[in-house]
Amino acid sequence: MTHSLPTSGTENGILHRSSLYREFLAEKEEILKHKWIESEKAGHDIGFEAALVDWITKHRSSWRRSRTSGNTF
């Protein structure tokens, strides 16, 4: 079963202005960066799921704290 995002202009505009969606995109970007770094270290693609679990375990809490306090790395 696949899920797709709304495609109408109005629904799509609301989605992209949503703070929850923006937070999701920012988190996804961090996970992809982590995937790249860890894949480089391993010498092969570790895959998104492995990067996701590793990032959540090691970095998510501090990343979220930094976002809520307004700090950037």
N, C-alpha and C positions, 0 to 999 in steps of 0.2 A: 504494500500500500504506500503510495507516495502522496506527499502533501505539497501543494503549490501555494505561492503567495498570491494575494489578490492582484488582478491585472487591470481593473478599471482605474482611471486617473484619480478619482476622488479617494477611493480606498487605498490606493498606492501612496498617495500624498499623505494621508493620515498615518499610514504605517511608518513612513520614513520620518515623520515629525515626532513620532512616539519616542519618549525617553527610554522606554523599555527596549525598543528595537535598536536605538542608537547604542545602548549599553551592550546588547547582544552583539552588534557588529564590532564594537571595540574589543570585547572579550574574544571574539572569534579571531580578530587580527592578532591579538597577543598569543593565542594558541598556535596560530600559523607561524608566527615568529619563533616560538618555542620549538615547534616541529622542525623548522629549518635548522636551528642551532643544534638541537639534539641529533638530528639526522646527519649533520656534518661531523659531529663528534663520533657517531657510530659508524660512519663510512657508508651508510645506506639509509634509504627512506624508512623511518620508523613507523610511519602511518599516522593518520589523524587520531585514531582512537587511543593509541599509546601516548601520543603527545598530549591529548586532552586529559587523560587520567594523570599523567605526570605533572602537567601544569596545574591542575586543580589541587593535587596533593601538595605541591611545593610552593606555588606562587599565588593562587587565587585570593586567599585571604588578605595578603599584604597588598595585592593589586587593587582590590576593592577598597581597602582602607585608604590607600593613596588617592583614589578617585573621589571618595567622599570627603576627604580633607582638602582636596584641591591641589595636592602635590602631583608633580610629574617626575618620572625617572629620567 
